[in-house]
Amino acid sequence: MARSLRVCDHALLRFLERVGGVDVEGMRRQLAISLDRAAGAAQQLGAREMTIAADGFHYVVIKGVVVTVLSPTMKPKRTKARL
């Protein structure tokens, strides 16, 4: 029996963008704009890693890059502060 195909994140993103007509870059800009103020405040305090809580979600930021988004039922891992 043949294995079922898997769809990687990159392919899914391109499908949403090219087939589904989702403005991925526009969404990326909006997300960055909405998190900039909180990230800027944390960076002024010397934080390189942070979790920003907004609208019930947690946005994990490492070195200025949002690396994941956690749903309200997920808990962010507590890591040692890196300044």
PDB file of N, CA, C and O in Angstrom:
ATOM      1  N   MET A   1       0.840  -1.179   0.000  1.00  0.00           N
ATOM      2  CA  MET A   1       0.000   0.000   0.000  1.00  0.00           C
ATOM      3  C   MET A   1       0.884   1.240   0.000  1.00  0.00           C
ATOM      4  O   MET A   1       1.860   1.311   0.747  1.00  0.00           O
ATOM      5  N   ALA A   2       0.547   2.205  -0.826  1.00  0.00           N
ATOM      6  CA  ALA A   2       1.338   3.438  -0.939  1.00  0.00           C
ATOM      7  C   ALA A   2       1.119   4.312   0.296  1.00  0.00           C
ATOM      8  O   ALA A   2       0.029   4.366   0.865  1.00  0.00           O
ATOM      9  N   ARG A   3       2.185   4.984   0.682  1.00  0.00           N
ATOM     10  CA  ARG A   3       2.104   5.922   1.802  1.00  0.00           C
ATOM     11  C   ARG A   3       1.343   7.166   1.392  1.00  0.00           C
ATOM     12  O   ARG A   3       1.395   7.587   0.237  1.00  0.00           O
ATOM     13  N   SER A   4       0.650   7.739   2.327  1.00  0.00           N
ATOM     14  CA  SER A   4      -0.042   9.006   2.073  1.00  0.00           C
ATOM     15  C   SER A   4       0.976  10.127   1.960  1.00  0.00           C
ATOM     16  O   SER A   4       1.999  10.120   2.644  1.00  0.00           O
ATOM     17  N   LEU A   5       0.695  11.077   1.106  1.00  0.00           N
ATOM     18  CA  LEU A   5       1.568  12.245   0.966  1.00  0.00           C
ATOM     19  C   LEU A   5       1.501  13.107   2.210  1.00  0.00           C
ATOM     20  O   LEU A   5       0.461  13.196   2.864  1.00  0.00           O
ATOM     21  N   ARG A   6       2.596  13.730   2.525  1.00  0.00           N
ATOM     22  CA  ARG A   6       2.644  14.768   3.545  1.00  0.00           C
ATOM     23  C   ARG A   6       2.782  16.093   2.819  1.00  0.00           C
ATOM     24  O   ARG A   6       3.327  16.136   1.716  1.00  0.00           O
ATOM     25  N   VAL A   7       2.307  17.154   3.404  1.00  0.00           N
ATOM     26  CA  VAL A   7       2.440  18.481   2.823  1.00  0.00           C
ATOM     27  C   VAL A   7       3.274  19.312   3.785  1.00  0.00           C
ATOM     28  O   VAL A   7       2.883  19.522   4.933  1.00  0.00           O
ATOM     29  N   CYS A   8       4.425  19.783   3.316  1.00  0.00           N
ATOM     30  CA  CYS A   8       5.299  20.577   4.184  1.00  0.00           C
ATOM     31  C   CYS A   8       4.714  21.983   4.379  1.00  0.00           C
ATOM     32  O   CYS A   8       3.845  22.418   3.624  1.00  0.00           O
ATOM     33  N   ASP A   9       5.202  22.670   5.392  1.00  0.00           N
ATOM     34  CA  ASP A   9       4.706  24.008   5.706  1.00  0.00           C
ATOM     35  C   ASP A   9       4.881  24.977   4.536  1.00  0.00           C
ATOM     36  O   ASP A   9       3.997  25.788   4.260  1.00  0.00           O
ATOM     37  N   HIS A  10       6.013  24.890   3.856  1.00  0.00           N
ATOM     38  CA  HIS A  10       6.271  25.776   2.722  1.00  0.00           C
ATOM     39  C   HIS A  10       5.224  25.571   1.619  1.00  0.00           C
ATOM     40  O   HIS A  10       4.693  26.536   1.068  1.00  0.00           O
ATOM     41  N   ALA A  11       4.939  24.308   1.308  1.00  0.00           N
ATOM     42  CA  ALA A  11       3.954  24.019   0.264  1.00  0.00           C
ATOM     43  C   ALA A  11       2.556  24.492   0.672  1.00  0.00           C
ATOM     44  O   ALA A  11       1.811  25.022  -0.152  1.00  0.00           O
ATOM     45  N   LEU A  12       2.209  24.301   1.927  1.00  0.00           N
ATOM     46  CA  LEU A  12       0.905  24.754   2.401  1.00  0.00           C
ATOM     47  C   LEU A  12       0.799  26.274   2.320  1.00  0.00           C
ATOM     48  O   LEU A  12      -0.232  26.810   1.913  1.00  0.00           O
ATOM     49  N   LEU A  13       1.863  26.958   2.707  1.00  0.00           N
ATOM     50  CA  LEU A  13       1.880  28.417   2.629  1.00  0.00           C
ATOM     51  C   LEU A  13       1.707  28.889   1.189  1.00  0.00           C
ATOM     52  O   LEU A  13       0.931  29.807   0.926  1.00  0.00           O
ATOM     53  N   ARG A  14       2.428  28.264   0.254  1.00  0.00           N
ATOM     54  CA  ARG A  14       2.310  28.643  -1.158  1.00  0.00           C
ATOM     55  C   ARG A  14       0.925  28.311  -1.707  1.00  0.00           C
ATOM     56  O   ARG A  14       0.395  29.054  -2.533  1.00  0.00           O
ATOM     57  N   PHE A  15       0.332  27.201  -1.259  1.00  0.00           N
ATOM     58  CA  PHE A  15      -1.027  26.858  -1.672  1.00  0.00           C
ATOM     59  C   PHE A  15      -2.001  27.948  -1.223  1.00  0.00           C
ATOM     60  O   PHE A  15      -2.823  28.417  -2.009  1.00  0.00           O
ATOM     61  N   LEU A  16      -1.901  28.341   0.037  1.00  0.00           N
ATOM     62  CA  LEU A  16      -2.777  29.395   0.552  1.00  0.00           C
ATOM     63  C   LEU A  16      -2.613  30.686  -0.238  1.00  0.00           C
ATOM     64  O   LEU A  16      -3.585  31.380  -0.534  1.00  0.00           O
ATOM     65  N   GLU A  17      -1.375  30.990  -0.569  1.00  0.00           N
ATOM     66  CA  GLU A  17      -1.063  32.235  -1.283  1.00  0.00           C
ATOM     67  C   GLU A  17      -1.493  32.184  -2.747  1.00  0.00           C
ATOM     68  O   GLU A  17      -2.165  33.094  -3.231  1.00  0.00           O
ATOM     69  N   ARG A  18      -1.112  31.139  -3.437  1.00  0.00           N
ATOM     70  CA  ARG A  18      -1.292  31.089  -4.893  1.00  0.00           C
ATOM     71  C   ARG A  18      -2.622  30.491  -5.329  1.00  0.00           C
ATOM     72  O   ARG A  18      -3.191  30.921  -6.333  1.00  0.00           O
ATOM     73  N   VAL A  19      -3.116  29.525  -4.607  1.00  0.00           N
ATOM     74  CA  VAL A  19      -4.377  28.892  -4.977  1.00  0.00           C
ATOM     75  C   VAL A  19      -5.538  29.528  -4.205  1.00  0.00           C
ATOM     76  O   VAL A  19      -6.600  29.800  -4.764  1.00  0.00           O
ATOM     77  N   GLY A  20      -5.314  29.753  -2.931  1.00  0.00           N
ATOM     78  CA  GLY A  20      -6.367  30.300  -2.088  1.00  0.00           C
ATOM     79  C   GLY A  20      -6.506  31.806  -2.148  1.00  0.00           C
ATOM     80  O   GLY A  20      -7.492  32.358  -1.661  1.00  0.00           O
ATOM     81  N   GLY A  21      -5.525  32.483  -2.742  1.00  0.00           N
ATOM     82  CA  GLY A  21      -5.587  33.928  -2.872  1.00  0.00           C
ATOM     83  C   GLY A  21      -5.359  34.693  -1.571  1.00  0.00           C
ATOM     84  O   GLY A  21      -5.751  35.855  -1.459  1.00  0.00           O
ATOM     85  N   VAL A  22      -4.732  34.054  -0.592  1.00  0.00           N
ATOM     86  CA  VAL A  22      -4.453  34.714   0.681  1.00  0.00           C
ATOM     87  C   VAL A  22      -3.244  35.633   0.512  1.00  0.00           C
ATOM     88  O   VAL A  22      -2.216  35.216  -0.023  1.00  0.00           O
ATOM     89  N   ASP A  23      -3.361  36.871   0.962  1.00  0.00           N
ATOM     90  CA  ASP A  23      -2.260  37.829   0.898  1.00  0.00           C
ATOM     91  C   ASP A  23      -1.308  37.561   2.062  1.00  0.00           C
ATOM     92  O   ASP A  23      -1.385  38.218   3.100  1.00  0.00           O
ATOM     93  N   VAL A  24      -0.419  36.603   1.885  1.00  0.00           N
ATOM     94  CA  VAL A  24       0.487  36.165   2.939  1.00  0.00           C
ATOM     95  C   VAL A  24       1.405  37.305   3.378  1.00  0.00           C
ATOM     96  O   VAL A  24       1.598  37.515   4.575  1.00  0.00           O
ATOM     97  N   GLU A  25       1.963  38.031   2.436  1.00  0.00           N
ATOM     98  CA  GLU A  25       2.874  39.131   2.795  1.00  0.00           C
ATOM     99  C   GLU A  25       2.138  40.245   3.526  1.00  0.00           C
ATOM    100  O   GLU A  25       2.695  40.865   4.433  1.00  0.00           O
ATOM    101  N   GLY A  26       0.908  40.501   3.145  1.00  0.00           N
ATOM    102  CA  GLY A  26       0.101  41.489   3.850  1.00  0.00           C
ATOM    103  C   GLY A  26      -0.176  41.053   5.280  1.00  0.00           C
ATOM    104  O   GLY A  26      -0.117  41.861   6.206  1.00  0.00           O
ATOM    105  N   MET A  27      -0.478  39.778   5.454  1.00  0.00           N
ATOM    106  CA  MET A  27      -0.701  39.247   6.801  1.00  0.00           C
ATOM    107  C   MET A  27       0.574  39.324   7.628  1.00  0.00           C
ATOM    108  O   MET A  27       0.530  39.633   8.819  1.00  0.00           O
ATOM    109  N   ARG A  28       1.715  39.042   6.994  1.00  0.00           N
ATOM    110  CA  ARG A  28       3.011  39.116   7.683  1.00  0.00           C
ATOM    111  C   ARG A  28       3.263  40.547   8.169  1.00  0.00           C
ATOM    112  O   ARG A  28       3.685  40.755   9.307  1.00  0.00           O
ATOM    113  N   ARG A  29       3.001  41.528   7.302  1.00  0.00           N
ATOM    114  CA  ARG A  29       3.182  42.941   7.688  1.00  0.00           C
ATOM    115  C   ARG A  29       2.265  43.322   8.838  1.00  0.00           C
ATOM    116  O   ARG A  29       2.697  43.974   9.789  1.00  0.00           O
ATOM    117  N   GLN A  30       0.992  42.916   8.759  1.00  0.00           N
ATOM    118  CA  GLN A  30       0.039  43.251   9.811  1.00  0.00           C
ATOM    119  C   GLN A  30       0.436  42.648  11.151  1.00  0.00           C
ATOM    120  O   GLN A  30       0.311  43.298  12.188  1.00  0.00           O
ATOM    121  N   LEU A  31       0.910  41.421  11.132  1.00  0.00           N
ATOM    122  CA  LEU A  31       1.352  40.771  12.366  1.00  0.00           C
ATOM    123  C   LEU A  31       2.539  41.511  12.964  1.00  0.00           C
ATOM    124  O   LEU A  31       2.576  41.763  14.168  1.00  0.00           O
ATOM    125  N   ALA A  32       3.510  41.859  12.124  1.00  0.00           N
ATOM    126  CA  ALA A  32       4.686  42.591  12.606  1.00  0.00           C
ATOM    127  C   ALA A  32       4.288  43.939  13.195  1.00  0.00           C
ATOM    128  O   ALA A  32       4.773  44.321  14.260  1.00  0.00           O
ATOM    129  N   ILE A  33       3.416  44.651  12.513  1.00  0.00           N
ATOM    130  CA  ILE A  33       2.967  45.959  12.988  1.00  0.00           C
ATOM    131  C   ILE A  33       2.270  45.822  14.345  1.00  0.00           C
ATOM    132  O   ILE A  33       2.496  46.634  15.242  1.00  0.00           O
ATOM    133  N   SER A  34       1.428  44.803  14.496  1.00  0.00           N
ATOM    134  CA  SER A  34       0.669  44.655  15.732  1.00  0.00           C
ATOM    135  C   SER A  34       1.541  44.259  16.920  1.00  0.00           C
ATOM    136  O   SER A  34       1.164  44.505  18.065  1.00  0.00           O
ATOM    137  N   LEU A  35       2.698  43.650  16.669  1.00  0.00           N
ATOM    138  CA  LEU A  35       3.577  43.210  17.759  1.00  0.00           C
ATOM    139  C   LEU A  35       4.753  44.145  17.998  1.00  0.00           C
ATOM    140  O   LEU A  35       5.450  44.011  19.004  1.00  0.00           O
ATOM    141  N   ASP A  36       4.985  45.090  17.093  1.00  0.00           N
ATOM    142  CA  ASP A  36       6.167  45.956  17.173  1.00  0.00           C
ATOM    143  C   ASP A  36       6.303  46.718  18.487  1.00  0.00           C
ATOM    144  O   ASP A  36       7.400  46.795  19.041  1.00  0.00           O
ATOM    145  N   ARG A  37       5.230  47.270  18.984  1.00  0.00           N
ATOM    146  CA  ARG A  37       5.311  48.090  20.203  1.00  0.00           C
ATOM    147  C   ARG A  37       5.786  47.260  21.400  1.00  0.00           C
ATOM    148  O   ARG A  37       6.696  47.667  22.122  1.00  0.00           O
ATOM    149  N   ALA A  38       5.170  46.109  21.600  1.00  0.00           N
ATOM    150  CA  ALA A  38       5.555  45.247  22.721  1.00  0.00           C
ATOM    151  C   ALA A  38       6.979  44.734  22.558  1.00  0.00           C
ATOM    152  O   ALA A  38       7.739  44.694  23.525  1.00  0.00           O
ATOM    153  N   ALA A  39       7.344  44.341  21.342  1.00  0.00           N
ATOM    154  CA  ALA A  39       8.691  43.842  21.098  1.00  0.00           C
ATOM    155  C   ALA A  39       9.726  44.941  21.324  1.00  0.00           C
ATOM    156  O   ALA A  39      10.787  44.694  21.896  1.00  0.00           O
ATOM    157  N   GLY A  40       9.414  46.149  20.876  1.00  0.00           N
ATOM    158  CA  GLY A  40      10.332  47.272  21.065  1.00  0.00           C
ATOM    159  C   GLY A  40      10.573  47.570  22.527  1.00  0.00           C
ATOM    160  O   GLY A  40      11.701  47.846  22.935  1.00  0.00           O
ATOM    161  N   ALA A  41       9.504  47.513  23.324  1.00  0.00           N
ATOM    162  CA  ALA A  41       9.644  47.759  24.767  1.00  0.00           C
ATOM    163  C   ALA A  41      10.523  46.692  25.412  1.00  0.00           C
ATOM    164  O   ALA A  41      11.381  47.012  26.234  1.00  0.00           O
ATOM    165  N   ALA A  42      10.319  45.445  25.051  1.00  0.00           N
ATOM    166  CA  ALA A  42      11.119  44.354  25.620  1.00  0.00           C
ATOM    167  C   ALA A  42      12.578  44.466  25.184  1.00  0.00           C
ATOM    168  O   ALA A  42      13.486  44.205  25.973  1.00  0.00           O
ATOM    169  N   GLN A  43      12.803  44.852  23.927  1.00  0.00           N
ATOM    170  CA  GLN A  43      14.172  44.995  23.428  1.00  0.00           C
ATOM    171  C   GLN A  43      14.898  46.133  24.134  1.00  0.00           C
ATOM    172  O   GLN A  43      16.103  46.040  24.368  1.00  0.00           O
ATOM    173  N   GLN A  44      14.184  47.210  24.481  1.00  0.00           N
ATOM    174  CA  GLN A  44      14.800  48.319  25.210  1.00  0.00           C
ATOM    175  C   GLN A  44      15.273  47.869  26.590  1.00  0.00           C
ATOM    176  O   GLN A  44      16.205  48.443  27.153  1.00  0.00           O
ATOM    177  N   LEU A  45      14.627  46.845  27.125  1.00  0.00           N
ATOM    178  CA  LEU A  45      15.043  46.293  28.414  1.00  0.00           C
ATOM    179  C   LEU A  45      16.146  45.252  28.254  1.00  0.00           C
ATOM    180  O   LEU A  45      16.624  44.689  29.238  1.00  0.00           O
ATOM    181  N   GLY A  46      16.542  45.003  27.018  1.00  0.00           N
ATOM    182  CA  GLY A  46      17.634  44.075  26.749  1.00  0.00           C
ATOM    183  C   GLY A  46      17.220  42.655  26.432  1.00  0.00           C
ATOM    184  O   GLY A  46      18.080  41.783  26.304  1.00  0.00           O
ATOM    185  N   ALA A  47      15.934  42.396  26.301  1.00  0.00           N
ATOM    186  CA  ALA A  47      15.472  41.034  26.016  1.00  0.00           C
ATOM    187  C   ALA A  47      15.736  40.667  24.559  1.00  0.00           C
ATOM    188  O   ALA A  47      15.488  41.462  23.653  1.00  0.00           O
ATOM    189  N   ARG A  48      16.235  39.472  24.348  1.00  0.00           N
ATOM    190  CA  ARG A  48      16.422  38.947  22.993  1.00  0.00           C
ATOM    191  C   ARG A  48      15.377  37.890  22.666  1.00  0.00           C
ATOM    192  O   ARG A  48      15.100  37.608  21.500  1.00  0.00           O
ATOM    193  N   GLU A  49      14.803  37.310  23.716  1.00  0.00           N
ATOM    194  CA  GLU A  49      13.734  36.329  23.557  1.00  0.00           C
ATOM    195  C   GLU A  49      12.563  36.798  24.391  1.00  0.00           C
ATOM    196  O   GLU A  49      12.741  37.276  25.511  1.00  0.00           O
ATOM    197  N   MET A  50      11.354  36.662  23.843  1.00  0.00           N
ATOM    198  CA  MET A  50      10.173  37.114  24.575  1.00  0.00           C
ATOM    199  C   MET A  50       8.942  36.378  24.091  1.00  0.00           C
ATOM    200  O   MET A  50       8.921  35.805  23.002  1.00  0.00           O
ATOM    201  N   THR A  51       7.930  36.406  24.917  1.00  0.00           N
ATOM    202  CA  THR A  51       6.615  35.912  24.536  1.00  0.00           C
ATOM    203  C   THR A  51       5.659  37.080  24.708  1.00  0.00           C
ATOM    204  O   THR A  51       5.544  37.648  25.793  1.00  0.00           O
ATOM    205  N   ILE A  52       4.980  37.429  23.634  1.00  0.00           N
ATOM    206  CA  ILE A  52       4.034  38.544  23.658  1.00  0.00           C
ATOM    207  C   ILE A  52       2.627  37.955  23.703  1.00  0.00           C
ATOM    208  O   ILE A  52       2.237  37.183  22.828  1.00  0.00           O
ATOM    209  N   ALA A  53       1.874  38.329  24.732  1.00  0.00           N
ATOM    210  CA  ALA A  53       0.492  37.875  24.856  1.00  0.00           C
ATOM    211  C   ALA A  53      -0.416  38.941  24.250  1.00  0.00           C
ATOM    212  O   ALA A  53      -0.352  40.111  24.628  1.00  0.00           O
ATOM    213  N   ALA A  54      -1.263  38.526  23.306  1.00  0.00           N
ATOM    214  CA  ALA A  54      -2.193  39.454  22.668  1.00  0.00           C
ATOM    215  C   ALA A  54      -3.423  38.687  22.210  1.00  0.00           C
ATOM    216  O   ALA A  54      -3.313  37.669  21.527  1.00  0.00           O
ATOM    217  N   ASP A  55      -4.590  39.182  22.588  1.00  0.00           N
ATOM    218  CA  ASP A  55      -5.866  38.588  22.174  1.00  0.00           C
ATOM    219  C   ASP A  55      -5.965  37.101  22.511  1.00  0.00           C
ATOM    220  O   ASP A  55      -6.573  36.332  21.767  1.00  0.00           O
ATOM    221  N   GLY A  56      -5.370  36.702  23.629  1.00  0.00           N
ATOM    222  CA  GLY A  56      -5.454  35.319  24.068  1.00  0.00           C
ATOM    223  C   GLY A  56      -4.399  34.394  23.473  1.00  0.00           C
ATOM    224  O   GLY A  56      -4.302  33.234  23.873  1.00  0.00           O
ATOM    225  N   PHE A  57      -3.618  34.884  22.536  1.00  0.00           N
ATOM    226  CA  PHE A  57      -2.568  34.074  21.914  1.00  0.00           C
ATOM    227  C   PHE A  57      -1.208  34.507  22.453  1.00  0.00           C
ATOM    228  O   PHE A  57      -1.068  35.608  22.985  1.00  0.00           O
ATOM    229  N   HIS A  58      -0.211  33.641  22.314  1.00  0.00           N
ATOM    230  CA  HIS A  58       1.157  33.973  22.705  1.00  0.00           C
ATOM    231  C   HIS A  58       2.038  33.892  21.456  1.00  0.00           C
ATOM    232  O   HIS A  58       2.048  32.890  20.741  1.00  0.00           O
ATOM    233  N   TYR A  59       2.771  34.973  21.219  1.00  0.00           N
ATOM    234  CA  TYR A  59       3.666  35.070  20.070  1.00  0.00           C
ATOM    235  C   TYR A  59       5.087  34.965  20.594  1.00  0.00           C
ATOM    236  O   TYR A  59       5.529  35.823  21.358  1.00  0.00           O
ATOM    237  N   VAL A  60       5.804  33.932  20.197  1.00  0.00           N
ATOM    238  CA  VAL A  60       7.162  33.703  20.673  1.00  0.00           C
ATOM    239  C   VAL A  60       8.133  34.377  19.707  1.00  0.00           C
ATOM    240  O   VAL A  60       8.132  34.101  18.507  1.00  0.00           O
ATOM    241  N   VAL A  61       8.965  35.272  20.259  1.00  0.00           N
ATOM    242  CA  VAL A  61       9.897  36.065  19.465  1.00  0.00           C
ATOM    243  C   VAL A  61      11.314  35.758  19.932  1.00  0.00           C
ATOM    244  O   VAL A  61      11.615  35.830  21.123  1.00  0.00           O
ATOM    245  N   ILE A  62      12.173  35.417  18.991  1.00  0.00           N
ATOM    246  CA  ILE A  62      13.588  35.161  19.283  1.00  0.00           C
ATOM    247  C   ILE A  62      14.419  35.981  18.315  1.00  0.00           C
ATOM    248  O   ILE A  62      14.294  35.847  17.097  1.00  0.00           O
ATOM    249  N   LYS A  63      15.274  36.837  18.875  1.00  0.00           N
ATOM    250  CA  LYS A  63      16.168  37.695  18.086  1.00  0.00           C
ATOM    251  C   LYS A  63      15.415  38.463  17.004  1.00  0.00           C
ATOM    252  O   LYS A  63      15.872  38.556  15.865  1.00  0.00           O
ATOM    253  N   GLY A  64      14.255  39.011  17.370  1.00  0.00           N
ATOM    254  CA  GLY A  64      13.503  39.842  16.441  1.00  0.00           C
ATOM    255  C   GLY A  64      12.684  39.108  15.407  1.00  0.00           C
ATOM    256  O   GLY A  64      12.192  39.724  14.462  1.00  0.00           O
ATOM    257  N   VAL A  65      12.520  37.788  15.565  1.00  0.00           N
ATOM    258  CA  VAL A  65      11.746  36.988  14.608  1.00  0.00           C
ATOM    259  C   VAL A  65      10.632  36.255  15.356  1.00  0.00           C
ATOM    260  O   VAL A  65      10.890  35.549  16.331  1.00  0.00           O
ATOM    261  N   VAL A  66       9.396  36.428  14.893  1.00  0.00           N
ATOM    262  CA  VAL A  66       8.293  35.658  15.468  1.00  0.00           C
ATOM    263  C   VAL A  66       8.457  34.230  14.958  1.00  0.00           C
ATOM    264  O   VAL A  66       8.359  33.976  13.757  1.00  0.00           O
ATOM    265  N   VAL A  67       8.708  33.293  15.884  1.00  0.00           N
ATOM    266  CA  VAL A  67       9.000  31.922  15.468  1.00  0.00           C
ATOM    267  C   VAL A  67       7.821  30.976  15.597  1.00  0.00           C
ATOM    268  O   VAL A  67       7.791  29.925  14.957  1.00  0.00           O
ATOM    269  N   THR A  68       6.832  31.350  16.437  1.00  0.00           N
ATOM    270  CA  THR A  68       5.631  30.528  16.532  1.00  0.00           C
ATOM    271  C   THR A  68       4.519  31.312  17.220  1.00  0.00           C
ATOM    272  O   THR A  68       4.756  32.330  17.869  1.00  0.00           O
ATOM    273  N   VAL A  69       3.316  30.811  17.057  1.00  0.00           N
ATOM    274  CA  VAL A  69       2.137  31.390  17.701  1.00  0.00           C
ATOM    275  C   VAL A  69       1.453  30.259  18.451  1.00  0.00           C
ATOM    276  O   VAL A  69       1.176  29.203  17.882  1.00  0.00           O
ATOM    277  N   LEU A  70       1.179  30.487  19.741  1.00  0.00           N
ATOM    278  CA  LEU A  70       0.562  29.467  20.573  1.00  0.00           C
ATOM    279  C   LEU A  70      -0.907  29.824  20.802  1.00  0.00           C
ATOM    280  O   LEU A  70      -1.239  30.980  21.067  1.00  0.00           O
ATOM    281  N   SER A  71      -1.767  28.836  20.698  1.00  0.00           N
ATOM    282  CA  SER A  71      -3.199  29.041  20.921  1.00  0.00           C
ATOM    283  C   SER A  71      -3.466  29.257  22.408  1.00  0.00           C
ATOM    284  O   SER A  71      -2.596  29.002  23.241  1.00  0.00           O
ATOM    285  N   PRO A  72      -4.673  29.727  22.744  1.00  0.00           N
ATOM    286  CA  PRO A  72      -4.998  29.969  24.156  1.00  0.00           C
ATOM    287  C   PRO A  72      -4.851  28.730  25.048  1.00  0.00           C
ATOM    288  O   PRO A  72      -4.596  28.861  26.245  1.00  0.00           O
ATOM    289  N   THR A  73      -5.006  27.549  24.487  1.00  0.00           N
ATOM    290  CA  THR A  73      -4.895  26.328  25.304  1.00  0.00           C
ATOM    291  C   THR A  73      -3.456  25.876  25.492  1.00  0.00           C
ATOM    292  O   THR A  73      -3.189  24.987  26.300  1.00  0.00           O
ATOM    293  N   MET A  74      -2.527  26.473  24.758  1.00  0.00           N
ATOM    294  CA  MET A  74      -1.115  26.110  24.858  1.00  0.00           C
ATOM    295  C   MET A  74      -0.419  27.061  25.827  1.00  0.00           C
ATOM    296  O   MET A  74      -0.749  28.245  25.895  1.00  0.00           O
ATOM    297  N   LYS A  75       0.533  26.537  26.564  1.00  0.00           N
ATOM    298  CA  LYS A  75       1.288  27.358  27.513  1.00  0.00           C
ATOM    299  C   LYS A  75       2.707  27.558  26.979  1.00  0.00           C
ATOM    300  O   LYS A  75       3.357  26.600  26.559  1.00  0.00           O
ATOM    301  N   PRO A  76       3.186  28.813  26.996  1.00  0.00           N
ATOM    302  CA  PRO A  76       4.573  29.028  26.572  1.00  0.00           C
ATOM    303  C   PRO A  76       5.528  28.400  27.568  1.00  0.00           C
ATOM    304  O   PRO A  76       5.270  28.409  28.772  1.00  0.00           O
ATOM    305  N   LYS A  77       6.626  27.856  27.073  1.00  0.00           N
ATOM    306  CA  LYS A  77       7.652  27.291  27.942  1.00  0.00           C
ATOM    307  C   LYS A  77       8.374  28.418  28.650  1.00  0.00           C
ATOM    308  O   LYS A  77       8.651  29.461  28.058  1.00  0.00           O
ATOM    309  N   ARG A  78       8.668  28.210  29.882  1.00  0.00           N
ATOM    310  CA  ARG A  78       9.449  29.193  30.635  1.00  0.00           C
ATOM    311  C   ARG A  78      10.922  28.892  30.374  1.00  0.00           C
ATOM    312  O   ARG A  78      11.407  27.798  30.663  1.00  0.00           O
ATOM    313  N   THR A  79      11.616  29.868  29.829  1.00  0.00           N
ATOM    314  CA  THR A  79      13.042  29.696  29.593  1.00  0.00           C
ATOM    315  C   THR A  79      13.802  30.720  30.412  1.00  0.00           C
ATOM    316  O   THR A  79      13.255  31.745  30.818  1.00  0.00           O
ATOM    317  N   LYS A  80      15.050  30.432  30.642  1.00  0.00           N
ATOM    318  CA  LYS A  80      15.905  31.378  31.341  1.00  0.00           C
ATOM    319  C   LYS A  80      16.034  32.645  30.515  1.00  0.00           C
ATOM    320  O   LYS A  80      16.220  32.580  29.300  1.00  0.00           O
ATOM    321  N   ALA A  81      15.937  33.779  31.155  1.00  0.00           N
ATOM    322  CA  ALA A  81      16.070  35.051  30.431  1.00  0.00           C
ATOM    323  C   ALA A  81      17.450  35.165  29.810  1.00  0.00           C
ATOM    324  O   ALA A  81      18.460  34.882  30.454  1.00  0.00           O
ATOM    325  N   ARG A  82      17.481  35.582  28.558  1.00  0.00           N
ATOM    326  CA  ARG A  82      18.750  35.821  27.858  1.00  0.00           C
ATOM    327  C   ARG A  82      18.834  37.292  27.520  1.00  0.00           C
ATOM    328  O   ARG A  82      18.064  37.794  26.701  1.00  0.00           O
ATOM    329  N   LEU A  83      19.748  37.967  28.136  1.00  0.00           N
ATOM    330  CA  LEU A  83      19.910  39.397  27.884  1.00  0.00           C
ATOM    331  C   LEU A  83      21.102  39.653  27.008  1.00  0.00           C
ATOM    332  O   LEU A  83      21.397  40.804  26.688  1.00  0.00           O
TER     333      LEU A  83
END
